[in-house]
Amino acid sequence: MVAAITSDADDYVAEVVSQLQAAGVRAEADVRNEKINYKVREHSVGKVPVILAIGQREVDESTVSMRRLGSKATETVALTTVVADLAKEAHPPDLS
């Protein structure tokens, strides 16, 4: 799930989703006008394995803030690194 913190990040969210989908990762955008804490809580309850939060700082630096299911910590990672790592995780080991 790729969630926008501000509406200014909507275009970058769409770009991130398209890059993830091109790499074979199932990804959706959440650009609703809700607070980020509400979005994170809703997707955590829905058992979404990875939530990528994107605000203006992430847009400026071409990064994403990544939070994994079961962890309260977030880490800021370069977009290319996230796409490569999630694509690798998305493929079963017997097909690699």
KOLVO-519290 format. One record per atom (N, C-alpha, C, O): residue in one letter; atom name; y, x, z. Coordinates in steps of 0.2 Angstrom, whole numbers, plus 5000, padded with zeros to 4 digits. Each point is the difference from the previous one (the first is absolute). Layout:
<pt rest="A" atom="CA" v="Y" u="X" w="Z"/>
...
//
This chain:
<pt rest="M" atom="N" v="4994" u="5004" w="5000"/>
<pt rest="M" atom="CA" v="5006" u="4996" w="5000"/>
<pt rest="M" atom="C" v="5006" u="5004" w="5000"/>
<pt rest="M" atom="O" v="5001" u="5005" w="5004"/>
<pt rest="V" atom="N" v="5004" u="4994" w="4992"/>
<pt rest="V" atom="CA" v="5006" u="5004" w="4999"/>
<pt rest="V" atom="C" v="5006" u="4995" w="5002"/>
<pt rest="V" atom="O" v="5001" u="4995" w="4997"/>
<pt rest="A" atom="N" v="5002" u="5006" w="5009"/>
<pt rest="A" atom="CA" v="5005" u="4996" w="5003"/>
<pt rest="A" atom="C" v="5007" u="5003" w="4999"/>
<pt rest="A" atom="O" v="5001" u="5006" w="5002"/>
<pt rest="A" atom="N" v="5003" u="4990" w="4996"/>
<pt rest="A" atom="CA" v="5007" u="5002" w="5000"/>
<pt rest="A" atom="C" v="5004" u="4999" w="5006"/>
<pt rest="A" atom="O" v="4999" u="4994" w="5003"/>
<pt rest="I" atom="N" v="5005" u="5011" w="5000"/>
<pt rest="I" atom="CA" v="5004" u="4999" w="5006"/>
<pt rest="I" atom="C" v="5006" u="4997" w="4998"/>
<pt rest="I" atom="O" v="5003" u="4995" w="5004"/>
<pt rest="T" atom="N" v="5000" u="5006" w="4990"/>
<pt rest="T" atom="CA" v="5007" u="4997" w="4998"/>
<pt rest="T" atom="C" v="4999" u="4998" w="4993"/>
<pt rest="T" atom="O" v="4995" u="5002" w="4996"/>
<pt rest="S" atom="N" v="5009" u="4993" w="5002"/>
<pt rest="S" atom="CA" v="4999" u="4998" w="4993"/>
<pt rest="S" atom="C" v="5002" u="5005" w="4995"/>
<pt rest="S" atom="O" v="4999" u="4999" w="4994"/>
<pt rest="D" atom="N" v="5005" u="5006" w="5008"/>
<pt rest="D" atom="CA" v="5002" u="5006" w="4995"/>
<pt rest="D" atom="C" v="4994" u="5004" w="4998"/>
<pt rest="D" atom="O" v="5001" u="5003" w="4995"/>
<pt rest="A" atom="N" v="4994" u="4996" w="5009"/>
<pt rest="A" atom="CA" v="4994" u="5004" w="4998"/>
<pt rest="A" atom="C" v="4995" u="4996" w="4995"/>
<pt rest="A" atom="O" v="4994" u="5003" w="4999"/>
<pt rest="D" atom="N" v="5007" u="4991" w="4999"/>
<pt rest="D" atom="CA" v="4996" u="4996" w="4997"/>
<pt rest="D" atom="C" v="4997" u="5004" w="4993"/>
<pt rest="D" atom="O" v="4994" u="4999" w="4998"/>
<pt rest="D" atom="N" v="5011" u="5004" w="4999"/>
<pt rest="D" atom="CA" v="4998" u="5003" w="4993"/>
<pt rest="D" atom="C" v="4995" u="5006" w="5002"/>
<pt rest="D" atom="O" v="4995" u="5001" w="4996"/>
<pt rest="Y" atom="N" v="5006" u="5003" w="5009"/>
<pt rest="Y" atom="CA" v="4996" u="5005" w="5001"/>
<pt rest="Y" atom="C" v="4993" u="4998" w="5003"/>
<pt rest="Y" atom="O" v="4995" u="5003" w="4998"/>
<pt rest="V" atom="N" v="5005" u="4991" w="5005"/>
<pt rest="V" atom="CA" v="4994" u="4997" w="5003"/>
<pt rest="V" atom="C" v="4995" u="4998" w="4993"/>
<pt rest="V" atom="O" v="4994" u="5002" w="5000"/>
<pt rest="A" atom="N" v="5010" u="4995" w="4995"/>
<pt rest="A" atom="CA" v="4996" u="4998" w="4994"/>
<pt rest="A" atom="C" v="4997" u="5007" w="4997"/>
<pt rest="A" atom="O" v="4995" u="5000" w="4997"/>
<pt rest="E" atom="N" v="5009" u="5005" w="5003"/>
<pt rest="E" atom="CA" v="4998" u="5006" w="4997"/>
<pt rest="E" atom="C" v="4994" u="5003" w="5004"/>
<pt rest="E" atom="O" v="4995" u="5002" w="4997"/>
<pt rest="V" atom="N" v="5005" u="4998" w="5009"/>
<pt rest="V" atom="CA" v="4994" u="5003" w="5004"/>
<pt rest="V" atom="C" v="4994" u="4995" w="4999"/>
<pt rest="V" atom="O" v="4995" u="5003" w="4999"/>
<pt rest="V" atom="N" v="5006" u="4991" w="5001"/>
<pt rest="V" atom="CA" v="4994" u="4995" w="4999"/>
<pt rest="V" atom="C" v="4997" u="5002" w="4993"/>
<pt rest="V" atom="O" v="4994" u="5000" w="4999"/>
<pt rest="S" atom="N" v="5010" u="5001" w="4996"/>
<pt rest="S" atom="CA" v="4998" u="5001" w="4993"/>
<pt rest="S" atom="C" v="4996" u="5007" w="5000"/>
<pt rest="S" atom="O" v="4995" u="5000" w="4996"/>
<pt rest="Q" atom="N" v="5008" u="5005" w="5007"/>
<pt rest="Q" atom="CA" v="4996" u="5006" w="5000"/>
<pt rest="Q" atom="C" v="4993" u="5000" w="5004"/>
<pt rest="Q" atom="O" v="4996" u="5003" w="4998"/>
<pt rest="L" atom="N" v="5004" u="4993" w="5007"/>
<pt rest="L" atom="CA" v="4994" u="4999" w="5004"/>
<pt rest="L" atom="C" v="4995" u="4997" w="4996"/>
<pt rest="L" atom="O" v="4994" u="5002" w="5000"/>
<pt rest="Q" atom="N" v="5008" u="4992" w="4997"/>
<pt rest="Q" atom="CA" v="4995" u="4996" w="4995"/>
<pt rest="Q" atom="C" v="4998" u="5005" w="4994"/>
<pt rest="Q" atom="O" v="4994" u="4999" w="4998"/>
<pt rest="A" atom="N" v="5010" u="5005" w="5000"/>
<pt rest="A" atom="CA" v="4998" u="5004" w="4994"/>
<pt rest="A" atom="C" v="4995" u="5005" w="5002"/>
<pt rest="A" atom="O" v="4996" u="5002" w="4996"/>
<pt rest="A" atom="N" v="5004" u="5000" w="5011"/>
<pt rest="A" atom="CA" v="4995" u="5005" w="5002"/>
<pt rest="A" atom="C" v="4994" u="4996" w="5003"/>
<pt rest="A" atom="O" v="4995" u="5004" w="5002"/>
<pt rest="G" atom="N" v="5004" u="4990" w="4997"/>
<pt rest="G" atom="CA" v="4994" u="4996" w="5002"/>
<pt rest="G" atom="C" v="5000" u="4998" w="5007"/>
<pt rest="G" atom="O" v="4995" u="4998" w="5003"/>
<pt rest="V" atom="N" v="5011" u="5001" w="5000"/>
<pt rest="V" atom="CA" v="5001" u="4998" w="5007"/>
<pt rest="V" atom="C" v="5002" u="4993" w="5000"/>
<pt rest="V" atom="O" v="5005" u="4998" w="4996"/>
<pt rest="R" atom="N" v="4992" u="4997" w="5008"/>
<pt rest="R" atom="CA" v="5002" u="4994" w="5000"/>
<pt rest="R" atom="C" v="5007" u="5000" w="5005"/>
<pt rest="R" atom="O" v="4999" u="5001" w="5006"/>
<pt rest="A" atom="N" v="5006" u="4996" w="4991"/>
<pt rest="A" atom="CA" v="5007" u="5001" w="5003"/>
<pt rest="A" atom="C" v="5004" u="4993" w="4999"/>
<pt rest="A" atom="O" v="4999" u="4998" w="4994"/>
<pt rest="E" atom="N" v="5004" u="5000" w="5011"/>
<pt rest="E" atom="CA" v="5005" u="4994" w="4999"/>
<pt rest="E" atom="C" v="5006" u="5002" w="5003"/>
<pt rest="E" atom="O" v="5001" u="5004" w="5005"/>
<pt rest="A" atom="N" v="5005" u="4993" w="4993"/>
<pt rest="A" atom="CA" v="5006" u="5001" w="5003"/>
<pt rest="A" atom="C" v="5002" u="4994" w="5004"/>
<pt rest="A" atom="O" v="4999" u="4994" w="4999"/>
<pt rest="D" atom="N" v="5005" u="5008" w="5007"/>
<pt rest="D" atom="CA" v="5002" u="4995" w="5004"/>
<pt rest="D" atom="C" v="5008" u="5001" w="5000"/>
<pt rest="D" atom="O" v="5002" u="5004" w="5004"/>
<pt rest="V" atom="N" v="5002" u="4992" w="4993"/>
<pt rest="V" atom="CA" v="5007" u="5001" w="4999"/>
<pt rest="V" atom="C" v="5003" u="4993" w="5003"/>
<pt rest="V" atom="O" v="5006" u="4999" w="4998"/>
<pt rest="R" atom="N" v="4991" u="4998" w="5006"/>
<pt rest="R" atom="CA" v="5003" u="4994" w="5004"/>
<pt rest="R" atom="C" v="5006" u="5002" w="5004"/>
<pt rest="R" atom="O" v="5000" u="5006" w="5002"/>
<pt rest="N" atom="N" v="5004" u="4989" w="4999"/>
<pt rest="N" atom="CA" v="5006" u="5001" w="5005"/>
<pt rest="N" atom="C" v="4998" u="4999" w="5007"/>
<pt rest="N" atom="O" v="5002" u="4996" w="5003"/>
<pt rest="E" atom="N" v="4994" u="5009" w="4999"/>
<pt rest="E" atom="CA" v="4998" u="5000" w="5007"/>
<pt rest="E" atom="C" v="5001" u="5006" w="5003"/>
<pt rest="E" atom="O" v="5000" u="5005" w="4997"/>
<pt rest="K" atom="N" v="5000" u="4996" w="5010"/>
<pt rest="K" atom="CA" v="5001" u="5006" w="5004"/>
<pt rest="K" atom="C" v="4993" u="5004" w="4999"/>
<pt rest="K" atom="O" v="4995" u="4997" w="4999"/>
<pt rest="I" atom="N" v="5006" u="5010" w="5000"/>
<pt rest="I" atom="CA" v="4994" u="5004" w="4999"/>
<pt rest="I" atom="C" v="4995" u="5000" w="5006"/>
<pt rest="I" atom="O" v="4994" u="5000" w="4998"/>
<pt rest="N" atom="N" v="5008" u="4999" w="5008"/>
<pt rest="N" atom="CA" v="4995" u="4999" w="5005"/>
<pt rest="N" atom="C" v="4996" u="4994" w="4999"/>
<pt rest="N" atom="O" v="4994" u="5000" w="5002"/>
<pt rest="Y" atom="N" v="5009" u="4994" w="4996"/>
<pt rest="Y" atom="CA" v="4996" u="4994" w="4998"/>
<pt rest="Y" atom="C" v="4995" u="5002" w="4995"/>
<pt rest="Y" atom="O" v="4994" u="4998" w="5000"/>
<pt rest="K" atom="N" v="5008" u="5005" w="4995"/>
<pt rest="K" atom="CA" v="4995" u="5002" w="4994"/>
<pt rest="K" atom="C" v="4995" u="5004" w="5002"/>
<pt rest="K" atom="O" v="4994" u="4999" w="4999"/>
<pt rest="V" atom="N" v="5007" u="5006" w="5005"/>
<pt rest="V" atom="CA" v="4995" u="5005" w="5003"/>
<pt rest="V" atom="C" v="4995" u="4996" w="5004"/>
<pt rest="V" atom="O" v="4994" u="5001" w="5000"/>
<pt rest="R" atom="N" v="5009" u="4995" w="5005"/>
<pt rest="R" atom="CA" v="4995" u="4996" w="5004"/>
<pt rest="R" atom="C" v="4996" u="4995" w="4996"/>
<pt rest="R" atom="O" v="4994" u="5000" w="5002"/>
<pt rest="E" atom="N" v="5009" u="4997" w="4993"/>
<pt rest="E" atom="CA" v="4996" u="4995" w="4996"/>
<pt rest="E" atom="C" v="4994" u="5004" w="4997"/>
<pt rest="E" atom="O" v="4995" u="4997" w="4999"/>
<pt rest="H" atom="N" v="5007" u="5008" w="4997"/>
<pt rest="H" atom="CA" v="4995" u="5004" w="4996"/>
<pt rest="H" atom="C" v="4995" u="5003" w="5005"/>
<pt rest="H" atom="O" v="4994" u="5001" w="4998"/>
<pt rest="S" atom="N" v="5008" u="5001" w="5008"/>
<pt rest="S" atom="CA" v="4995" u="5003" w="5005"/>
<pt rest="S" atom="C" v="4995" u="4995" w="5002"/>
<pt rest="S" atom="O" v="4994" u="5002" w="5000"/>
<pt rest="V" atom="N" v="5008" u="4992" w="5001"/>
<pt rest="V" atom="CA" v="4996" u="4995" w="5003"/>
<pt rest="V" atom="C" v="4995" u="4998" w="4994"/>
<pt rest="V" atom="O" v="4995" u="4998" w="5001"/>
<pt rest="G" atom="N" v="5008" u="5002" w="4993"/>
<pt rest="G" atom="CA" v="4996" u="4999" w="4994"/>
<pt rest="G" atom="C" v="4995" u="5006" w="4998"/>
<pt rest="G" atom="O" v="4997" u="4999" w="4995"/>
<pt rest="K" atom="N" v="5003" u="5006" w="5009"/>
<pt rest="K" atom="CA" v="4995" u="5006" w="4999"/>
<pt rest="K" atom="C" v="5002" u="5004" w="4993"/>
<pt rest="K" atom="O" v="4995" u="5002" w="4997"/>
<pt rest="V" atom="N" v="5011" u="4998" w="5001"/>
<pt rest="V" atom="CA" v="5002" u="5004" w="4995"/>
<pt rest="V" atom="C" v="4999" u="5007" w="5002"/>
<pt rest="V" atom="O" v="5003" u="5003" w="5004"/>
<pt rest="P" atom="N" v="4993" u="5001" w="4992"/>
<pt rest="P" atom="CA" v="4998" u="5007" w="5002"/>
<pt rest="P" atom="C" v="5006" u="5005" w="5000"/>
<pt rest="P" atom="O" v="5001" u="5004" w="5005"/>
<pt rest="V" atom="N" v="5004" u="4995" w="4990"/>
<pt rest="V" atom="CA" v="5005" u="5005" w="5000"/>
<pt rest="V" atom="C" v="5007" u="4996" w="4998"/>
<pt rest="V" atom="O" v="5000" u="4996" w="4995"/>
<pt rest="I" atom="N" v="5005" u="5005" w="5009"/>
<pt rest="I" atom="CA" v="5006" u="4997" w="4999"/>
<pt rest="I" atom="C" v="5005" u="5005" w="4998"/>
<pt rest="I" atom="O" v="5001" u="5005" w="5004"/>
<pt rest="L" atom="N" v="5002" u="4995" w="4990"/>
<pt rest="L" atom="CA" v="5006" u="5004" w="4998"/>
<pt rest="L" atom="C" v="5006" u="4997" w="5001"/>
<pt rest="L" atom="O" v="5002" u="4995" w="4996"/>
<pt rest="A" atom="N" v="5003" u="5007" w="5008"/>
<pt rest="A" atom="CA" v="5006" u="4998" w="5001"/>
<pt rest="A" atom="C" v="5005" u="5004" w="4997"/>
<pt rest="A" atom="O" v="5000" u="5006" w="5000"/>
<pt rest="I" atom="N" v="5005" u="4990" w="4996"/>
<pt rest="I" atom="CA" v="5005" u="5004" w="4996"/>
<pt rest="I" atom="C" v="5007" u="4997" w="5002"/>
<pt rest="I" atom="O" v="5001" u="4994" w="4999"/>
<pt rest="G" atom="N" v="5003" u="5011" w="5003"/>
<pt rest="G" atom="CA" v="5007" u="4998" w="5001"/>
<pt rest="G" atom="C" v="5004" u="5005" w="4995"/>
<pt rest="G" atom="O" v="4998" u="5003" w="4996"/>
<pt rest="Q" atom="N" v="5009" u="4997" w="5006"/>
<pt rest="Q" atom="CA" v="5004" u="5003" w="4996"/>
<pt rest="Q" atom="C" v="4999" u="5008" w="5000"/>
<pt rest="Q" atom="O" v="5001" u="5003" w="4995"/>
<pt rest="R" atom="N" v="4997" u="5000" w="5011"/>
<pt rest="R" atom="CA" v="4999" u="5007" w="5000"/>
<pt rest="R" atom="C" v="4994" u="5002" w="4996"/>
<pt rest="R" atom="O" v="5000" u="5005" w="4997"/>
<pt rest="E" atom="N" v="4995" u="4990" w="5003"/>
<pt rest="E" atom="CA" v="4994" u="5002" w="4996"/>
<pt rest="E" atom="C" v="5001" u="5000" w="4993"/>
<pt rest="E" atom="O" v="4998" u="5004" w="4996"/>
<pt rest="V" atom="N" v="5007" u="4991" w="5002"/>
<pt rest="V" atom="CA" v="5002" u="5000" w="4993"/>
<pt rest="V" atom="C" v="5004" u="5006" w="4998"/>
<pt rest="V" atom="O" v="4998" u="5003" w="4994"/>
<pt rest="D" atom="N" v="5006" u="4999" w="5010"/>
<pt rest="D" atom="CA" v="5004" u="5006" w="4998"/>
<pt rest="D" atom="C" v="4996" u="5007" w="5000"/>
<pt rest="D" atom="O" v="5001" u="5004" w="4996"/>
<pt rest="E" atom="N" v="4993" u="4996" w="5008"/>
<pt rest="E" atom="CA" v="4996" u="5006" w="5001"/>
<pt rest="E" atom="C" v="4994" u="5000" w="4996"/>
<pt rest="E" atom="O" v="4996" u="5004" w="5000"/>
<pt rest="S" atom="N" v="5003" u="4990" w="4996"/>
<pt rest="S" atom="CA" v="4993" u="4999" w="4997"/>
<pt rest="S" atom="C" v="4994" u="5001" w="5004"/>
<pt rest="S" atom="O" v="4995" u="5003" w="4998"/>
<pt rest="T" atom="N" v="5005" u="4994" w="5008"/>
<pt rest="T" atom="CA" v="4995" u="5000" w="5005"/>
<pt rest="T" atom="C" v="4998" u="4993" w="5002"/>
<pt rest="T" atom="O" v="5003" u="4995" w="4997"/>
<pt rest="V" atom="N" v="4992" u="5004" w="5007"/>
<pt rest="V" atom="CA" v="4998" u="4994" w="5003"/>
<pt rest="V" atom="C" v="4998" u="5001" w="5007"/>
<pt rest="V" atom="O" v="4998" u="5005" w="5002"/>
<pt rest="S" atom="N" v="5003" u="4990" w="5003"/>
<pt rest="S" atom="CA" v="4998" u="5000" w="5007"/>
<pt rest="S" atom="C" v="4994" u="4997" w="5000"/>
<pt rest="S" atom="O" v="4999" u="4994" w="4998"/>
<pt rest="M" atom="N" v="4995" u="5009" w="5004"/>
<pt rest="M" atom="CA" v="4994" u="4998" w="5000"/>
<pt rest="M" atom="C" v="4997" u="4998" w="5007"/>
<pt rest="M" atom="O" v="5001" u="5004" w="5004"/>
<pt rest="R" atom="N" v="4996" u="4990" w="4997"/>
<pt rest="R" atom="CA" v="4997" u="4999" w="5006"/>
<pt rest="R" atom="C" v="4993" u="4997" w="4998"/>
<pt rest="R" atom="O" v="4999" u="4996" w="4996"/>
<pt rest="R" atom="N" v="4996" u="5007" w="5008"/>
<pt rest="R" atom="CA" v="4993" u="4998" w="4999"/>
<pt rest="R" atom="C" v="4998" u="4995" w="5005"/>
<pt rest="R" atom="O" v="5003" u="4999" w="5006"/>
<pt rest="L" atom="N" v="4992" u="4996" w="4993"/>
<pt rest="L" atom="CA" v="4998" u="4995" w="5004"/>
<pt rest="L" atom="C" v="4997" u="5004" w="5006"/>
<pt rest="L" atom="O" v="4996" u="5004" w="5000"/>
<pt rest="G" atom="N" v="5006" u="4993" w="5006"/>
<pt rest="G" atom="CA" v="4998" u="5003" w="5006"/>
<pt rest="G" atom="C" v="5004" u="5005" w="5003"/>
<pt rest="G" atom="O" v="4999" u="5002" w="5006"/>
<pt rest="S" atom="N" v="5006" u="5000" w="4991"/>
<pt rest="S" atom="CA" v="5004" u="5006" w="5002"/>
<pt rest="S" atom="C" v="5007" u="4997" w="5001"/>
<pt rest="S" atom="O" v="5003" u="4996" w="4995"/>
<pt rest="K" atom="N" v="5001" u="5006" w="5010"/>
<pt rest="K" atom="CA" v="5007" u="4998" w="5000"/>
<pt rest="K" atom="C" v="5005" u="5005" w="4998"/>
<pt rest="K" atom="O" v="5006" u="4999" w="4999"/>
<pt rest="A" atom="N" v="4991" u="5007" w="4999"/>
<pt rest="A" atom="CA" v="5004" u="5005" w="4997"/>
<pt rest="A" atom="C" v="5001" u="4999" w="4993"/>
<pt rest="A" atom="O" v="4996" u="4998" w="4996"/>
<pt rest="T" atom="N" v="5010" u="5004" w="5001"/>
<pt rest="T" atom="CA" v="5002" u="5000" w="4993"/>
<pt rest="T" atom="C" v="5001" u="5007" w="4998"/>
<pt rest="T" atom="O" v="5003" u="5004" w="5004"/>
<pt rest="E" atom="N" v="4995" u="4998" w="4990"/>
<pt rest="E" atom="CA" v="5002" u="5006" w="4997"/>
<pt rest="E" atom="C" v="5004" u="5000" w="4994"/>
<pt rest="E" atom="O" v="4998" u="4995" w="4996"/>
<pt rest="T" atom="N" v="5006" u="5009" w="5003"/>
<pt rest="T" atom="CA" v="5004" u="5000" w="4993"/>
<pt rest="T" atom="C" v="4997" u="5005" w="4996"/>
<pt rest="T" atom="O" v="4999" u="5006" w="5001"/>
<pt rest="V" atom="N" v="4999" u="4991" w="4993"/>
<pt rest="V" atom="CA" v="4996" u="5004" w="4995"/>
<pt rest="V" atom="C" v="5003" u="5000" w="4993"/>
<pt rest="V" atom="O" v="5002" u="4994" w="4998"/>
<pt rest="A" atom="N" v="4997" u="5011" w="4998"/>
<pt rest="A" atom="CA" v="5003" u="4999" w="4993"/>
<pt rest="A" atom="C" v="4996" u="4995" w="4996"/>
<pt rest="A" atom="O" v="4994" u="5000" w="5001"/>
<pt rest="L" atom="N" v="5009" u="4997" w="4995"/>
<pt rest="L" atom="CA" v="4997" u="4995" w="4996"/>
<pt rest="L" atom="C" v="4994" u="5002" w="4996"/>
<pt rest="L" atom="O" v="4994" u="4997" w="5000"/>
<pt rest="T" atom="N" v="5006" u="5009" w="4997"/>
<pt rest="T" atom="CA" v="4995" u="5003" w="4996"/>
<pt rest="T" atom="C" v="4994" u="5001" w="5004"/>
<pt rest="T" atom="O" v="4994" u="4999" w="4998"/>
<pt rest="T" atom="N" v="5007" u="5004" w="5008"/>
<pt rest="T" atom="CA" v="4995" u="5001" w="5005"/>
<pt rest="T" atom="C" v="4996" u="4994" w="5002"/>
<pt rest="T" atom="O" v="4994" u="5000" w="5000"/>
<pt rest="V" atom="N" v="5010" u="4995" w="5001"/>
<pt rest="V" atom="CA" v="4997" u="4993" w="5003"/>
<pt rest="V" atom="C" v="4996" u="4997" w="4994"/>
<pt rest="V" atom="O" v="4994" u="4998" w="5001"/>
<pt rest="V" atom="N" v="5008" u="5002" w="4993"/>
<pt rest="V" atom="CA" v="4996" u="4997" w="4994"/>
<pt rest="V" atom="C" v="4994" u="5004" w="4999"/>
<pt rest="V" atom="O" v="4995" u="4997" w="4999"/>
<pt rest="A" atom="N" v="5005" u="5010" w="5001"/>
<pt rest="A" atom="CA" v="4994" u="5004" w="5000"/>
<pt rest="A" atom="C" v="4995" u="4999" w="5005"/>
<pt rest="A" atom="O" v="4994" u="4999" w="4999"/>
<pt rest="D" atom="N" v="5008" u="5001" w="5007"/>
<pt rest="D" atom="CA" v="4996" u="4999" w="5006"/>
<pt rest="D" atom="C" v="4997" u="4993" w="5000"/>
<pt rest="D" atom="O" v="4994" u="4999" w="5001"/>
<pt rest="L" atom="N" v="5010" u="4996" w="4998"/>
<pt rest="L" atom="CA" v="4997" u="4993" w="5000"/>
<pt rest="L" atom="C" v="4995" u="4999" w="4994"/>
<pt rest="L" atom="O" v="4995" u="4996" w="5001"/>
<pt rest="A" atom="N" v="5007" u="5007" w="4994"/>
<pt rest="A" atom="CA" v="4995" u="4999" w="4994"/>
<pt rest="A" atom="C" v="4993" u="5003" w="5001"/>
<pt rest="A" atom="O" v="4995" u="4998" w="4998"/>
<pt rest="K" atom="N" v="5006" u="5008" w="5006"/>
<pt rest="K" atom="CA" v="4993" u="5004" w="5001"/>
<pt rest="K" atom="C" v="4996" u="4996" w="5005"/>
<pt rest="K" atom="O" v="4994" u="4999" w="5000"/>
<pt rest="E" atom="N" v="5010" u="4997" w="5005"/>
<pt rest="E" atom="CA" v="4996" u="4996" w="5005"/>
<pt rest="E" atom="C" v="4998" u="4994" w="4997"/>
<pt rest="E" atom="O" v="4995" u="4997" w="5003"/>
<pt rest="A" atom="N" v="5008" u="5000" w="4992"/>
<pt rest="A" atom="CA" v="4998" u="4994" w="4997"/>
<pt rest="A" atom="C" v="4993" u="5000" w="4996"/>
<pt rest="A" atom="O" v="4997" u="4995" w="4999"/>
<pt rest="H" atom="N" v="5002" u="5011" w="4999"/>
<pt rest="H" atom="CA" v="4993" u="5001" w="4996"/>
<pt rest="H" atom="C" v="4995" u="5001" w="5004"/>
<pt rest="H" atom="O" v="5000" u="5005" w="5005"/>
<pt rest="P" atom="N" v="4994" u="4992" w="4994"/>
<pt rest="P" atom="CA" v="4994" u="5001" w="5004"/>
<pt rest="P" atom="C" v="4998" u="5008" w="4999"/>
<pt rest="P" atom="O" v="5000" u="5002" w="4995"/>
<pt rest="P" atom="N" v="4997" u="5001" w="5010"/>
<pt rest="P" atom="CA" v="4998" u="5007" w="5000"/>
<pt rest="P" atom="C" v="4994" u="5001" w="4994"/>
<pt rest="P" atom="O" v="5000" u="5005" w="4997"/>
<pt rest="D" atom="N" v="4996" u="4990" w="5002"/>
<pt rest="D" atom="CA" v="4995" u="5001" w="4995"/>
<pt rest="D" atom="C" v="5002" u="5000" w="4993"/>
<pt rest="D" atom="O" v="4997" u="5002" w="4995"/>
<pt rest="L" atom="N" v="5010" u="4996" w="5004"/>
<pt rest="L" atom="CA" v="5003" u="5000" w="4993"/>
<pt rest="L" atom="C" v="5004" u="5005" w="4999"/>
<pt rest="L" atom="O" v="5003" u="5001" w="4995"/>
<pt rest="S" atom="N" v="4998" u="5004" w="5010"/>
<pt rest="S" atom="CA" v="5005" u="5005" w="5000"/>
<pt rest="S" atom="C" v="4997" u="5006" w="4996"/>
<pt rest="S" atom="O" v="5003" u="5005" w="4999"/>
//
